[in-house]
Amino acid sequence: MVKKNKQKKLTLFLSGKFDYSTLIITLLLLCIGLIILLSASTPKSLSENGRSYDYIIRQGLVAGGGLVLLVVLSKIDYRIYRNFKWIIYVGCIVLLILVGFIGMGENGARRWIRILGFSFQPSEFAKVGFIIFYAALLSDMKEKGKIKKLVPGFIFPLMFLIPVAYSILILQNHFSATFVIGVITVVQMFVAGSSFKYFFGSGAIGVIGLLGYLLKNSTGSSEGFRMGRIQTWLNVESDLTGTGWQINQSLYAIGSGGLFGVGLGNSKQKYLYLPEPHNDFIFSVLAEELGFIGCIIVIALFALFVWRGIVISIKAEDTFGTLIAIGITTMIGIQALINIAVVTNTIPVTGMSLPFFSYGGSAMLADLIAVGILLSVSRNGKKSN
């Protein structure tokens, strides 16, 4: 009997309901990301501590632990998270506020907490937490028939973003994380069925608020750093050695790659010319070493991930599963889109990591945890994918 039960559990895990496509795409992105990180991080690691492989060793260990969590979470029924939505929300807000006061500071922002010698970035995990919270909240509103109404279906959910904006945007000065969480929430609300007409008014308010925030970062005699980035974006050659340094070095790297690249490991821009070659600008190193073809392959993999995520959301067993799947898909997709747009100067420079590629244990772990939950939704779908 015990042996039969074990076989039954193994069969369930290997059943057709498990979305192998998403898993394979994730593993491909992760493997390519680690290979590029090995190349991109070596010069910086060597210059900082005399060792070439510190970054890749740490990232590899985190990736290994993240894959274990991915497998475990893919086996856990995602529906149990719905019972803890308020605990998840309050826990995330409290942690984010604490970061603003006791967190580690770097470049004028407090975004990290150090515990027992290890530092982590709570906002990365909060993205996943808020996805679960909003999936549960909006599911409740839809089941009660209130999702189309202005107050319970639109204003009420948006009110919970106020503490998020305060804790991340004001206390941590982390615009990109606030933007990503806001986009994810709006997408979840739209998919849940919130009335489309309400988005127009809120969109106008959002634009006004964004402009006000940017102006707030300006001083009377000189532009603030965000306004400076916008000016550089509009005229990329206006300040080659100042605010335009990183984007120009990025464009040099991408242009040098040509069609097939200069070869894996042969990037020149990573030798301390390109700021953050192992992090926000790792795609530039990829473009230089693997060329246009390599970029297209990576972009295609992200596009396939988004497609499979949408399929999983459509086939989810309930609204809660649909909203979790679309939230996670949006989180990975929007971050990849913004990162690639930044390094190609399609949009102004902002700090945004490339999922599965950029160095950063918190982001890597949060992304793999999210994929594990996404796979759980796929296993409990209406039918095989």
N, C-alpha and C positions, 0 to 999 in steps of 0.2 A: 504493500500500500504506500509506504513512504517513497519507494522508488518511483511508483507511478505518479505521485504528486510532484516529485522533482522533475520528471519528464514533462508533466503538464505545464509546469511553470516555465521550463526551458522552451517548450513549444510556443507558449504565449509570447515570450520575449522575441522569438524568431519569427513570429507570425507576420502575415502580409500587411497587417495594420501598421507595423513599424515602418516609418518613412525612411527607407535606405538612401533615397536620393539626397535628402537633406543632410544625412549623416556623411555621405561620401563627399558632397560638396564642401561641407564644413572641414573635413579632414584634408581635402585638397588645398583649401585656402590656408589652413593652419600649417601644413607642410611647406607650402611655397613661402608663407610668411616667415617661418623660422629660418629657411634657407637665405632669404633676402636679409633678414635681421642679422644673421651671422656675418654676412658680407658688410652690411651698412654700419654695424656697431663696432667692428674691430678697431678702426683707427681711433675712435673716441675713447673706447675702453683702454687702449694702449696708452693714450696720452694722459688719461686721468690717473691710472694706478699701475701702469707698467705691465698689465696683463691683457691679453687680446680677447679673451673669451668670457669675461665676467658677465656681460649683458646676456649673451645667448645661453649661458649655463643657468642663470636665474630664470630667464624666460622659459627655458625648456622644462625646468622643474615645475613652474607654475602651470604650464600647458599640460604636463603629465597629471598633476593633481586635478586640473580642470576637466580633463577627459574622464577621470574616475567619477567626479561629481556629475558629469554629463550622463554617464551610464546609469548611475544610481537614480538621478532625478527622472530619467526617461522611464524608469520602472514605477515611479510613484504616481498615483492617480492625481492629476493636476487639480481635480475638483475639491480636494481637501483644503487647498489654499484659500478658498472662498470663505471659509469659516473664520479666518484670521485676518480679514481685510483691515480692520481697525487697528489691530496690534501692529500689522505691517506698516500702516500709514504713520501712526504715532511714533513708532520706533524709528522710522526713516527721518521724520522731521526733527525729533530730539537729537539724533546723531548728527544731522546736518547742521543744526544750530550750534551744537557743541564744537564742531569743527571750526566754525567761525570765530570762536573765542579761545579755544585751547589747541587748535590744530597747528601744524608746522607751516611756517611761512616761506614762500619762495616767489620772487619776482612780484612782490606786492600783493600776493594772494595767499590765503590760508585754505588749503584743500586736502591736507593729509593729516592723518593721526598715526602716531608711532606708539606701538605696544610691544614690549619685550624685544626691542631691537628691530621690529618689522614695521614698516609704514604701509598704509593703504589709503585709498581714496574713496570715502563713503559715497560720493555722488554717483560713482559707477554702479554700485550695488543698488542705490536708491532708484535708478532708472528701472531696474527689474521689479523692485518693490512697488513702485507707482503703477507699473503696467498691471500687476496683479490687483492692486487696490482699485484702479479705475475699471478694470474688467468686471470685478465683483459689484462695484457701485452702480455702474451703468446697466449691468444685467438685472439688478434689483429694480431699477427704474423702468426698464423695459417690461419686465414681468408684471409690474404693477400698472402698466399702461400709461405711464407718466413721461415717457422719454420724448414725446413730441411737444410737451408743454414747455413754456418758456422758463419758469422758475425751477421746477424739479428736474427737468430734462436738459437744461442748458446752464442757467445761472448757478444752480446748486453745485453741479460738478466742478465748474470753473472756480468756485470759491475756494476749493481745496488747493488750488495752485498758488494762492496768495502766500501761505507759509513757505511754499517751495521757492517762490521767487525771492522772498526775504532771506531765506537761509542760504541759498546758492548764489543768487545774483548780487545781493547787497553784502552779506557777511563774507562770502567767499570770492566775490568778484569773478564769478565763473559764468560768463555769458553763454558760451557754447552749450554747456550742460543744461542751462535753463531753457535755451532754445529747443534742444532735442526733446526734453521732457514735455515742453509745450506742444510741439508738433505731434508727438506720440499721442498725447491726450486728445488733441483735436481730431486726429485720425480715428481713434477709438470711439469718440463721441459720434462722429459722422457714420461710422459703420454700425454703431448701436442703433442709430435711427433718429438722432437729434435733428430737429428741423433745420434744413439747409439755409433758410432765410435768416436765421439768427447769426450765422457765421459772417455775413456781410458786415453787420454793425460792429461785431466784435473784432473783425479784421481791421476796420478803420481805426478803432480804439487802440489796437495792437500796434499799428503803424505809428500813430501819434506817440504812444508810450515809448516805442523804440527810438524815435527821433529825439524825444526828450531825454532819454537815457544817454544817447550819444552826445547830445549837447552838454549834458551834465559833466561829461568827461573832457570838456574843452575848457580852457582858461582864457582870460581876457587877452593875453599876449601871445599865446601859442596854442596850437591844437592839442587836444588830448591824444593819447596813443591810439584809440580806436578811430578817431577822426583822421589821424595821420595815416592809418592803414587804408582808409577809404581813399584819401588823396593819392596815396601811392598806387592803389589799384587803378585809379583813373589815369594816372600817368606813371607807368612802371619805371621809367628811367629818370624820374624827377629827383631821386635821392639814392644813388647807387651804393653809397657806403653807409647809409643810415637805415631808415625804415624800409627802403627798397632792397636791402642787401639779400635777405633770405629768399624773397620771391624771384629776384634776378638769378641767384645761384640755382634755384630750383628750375627755372626755365633753361638755363645753360645745360643743366644735367639732362633734362628731357630732350632738348635739341640735339645734344651729343649722341643720344641713343640711336637716332635714326630708325630704320625699319627693324633691324635685328639686334641692335644693341652692341656695346663694346665687349660684351662677354661677362659671364658671371664672375664677380670678384674684381673686375677691372675698372670700377668707377673711380674717377678722379675727384669728383665733387665731394665725395664722402670724407676726403682727407682734410677735414676741418674748414672747408670752404662753405659747405652747406650746413646751416644751423639745424640741429635736431635731425640728422640723417637717419637715426635709429628710431625716431618717434614720429612726429607730425609730418615730416617730409620723407618718409621711407619710400613712398610711391615714386618720388623723383629718382631715387637710387635704382629702383626697379626699372624705371623707364630708361635710365642710362645704360644699365647692364643688359636688359632683355629686350629693349627697343619697343617699337610700336606693337609688334606681335605679342610680346609678353604682356603689355598693358591690356590689349584686347582680351587676352585669355583671362586675366584676373578680373576685369570688368564683367566679362561674360559669366564668370563663376558667381560674382555677386548678384548679377541679374537672375541667374538660375536659382540662387538662394531665395531671392525675393519671390520669384514665381512659385517655388515649392511652398514657401510660407503662406502665400495667398491661397494655394490649393488646400493646404492643411486647414486654414481658417474657414474656408467654404465647407469643408467636409467635417468640421468639428461637430461633436455630439450636441452641444448646447451653445447658447450665446456667450457664456463665460469663456468657453474654450475658443470660440471664434475671436473674441476680443483679446484674449491673451496671445493667440497666434498672430493676429494682425499687429498687435503692439510690439512684439518681439521682432517681427519682420520689418516693421517701420524703424525700430531702433537700429538694427544692423544696416539696413538700406540707407537711411538718411545720413548716418555717420560716414559710410563709405562714399556716398555722393558728395557730401560737404568736403571731406578730406581731399578727394581727387579734384574737386572744383577749386579748392584753395591752392594746391600745388601747381595747377595749370593757370592760375590767375584769372579763373572764370568768375570768382567772387573774392572780396577782400579777405586778407589773412585773418584767420581765427584759430584758436587752439582746438584741434579736433583730431583724435587718433584714428587710424585706419584699422577696423576690426580684424583680428587674427594676425596682423602684421606689426603694428607699432609696439615698441617696447613699453611695458607697463603691466605689472602683475594684476592690479585691480581690474583694469579694463578687460584683460584676457580672461580672468576668472569669471567676471560678470557675463561676458559674452558666451562662454561655454556653459555656464549655469542656465542662461536664457535658452540656448539651443537644447539643452536637456529637457527643459520644461516644454519647449515646442515639440520635441519628439514624443513626450508624454501625451500631448494633445493629439498627435497623429495616431498613436496607438489606440486611443479611445474614440477614434473617428467613426462616422456612420458606415463607412465601407473602405475597402482597400484603396490605397492611393495609386 
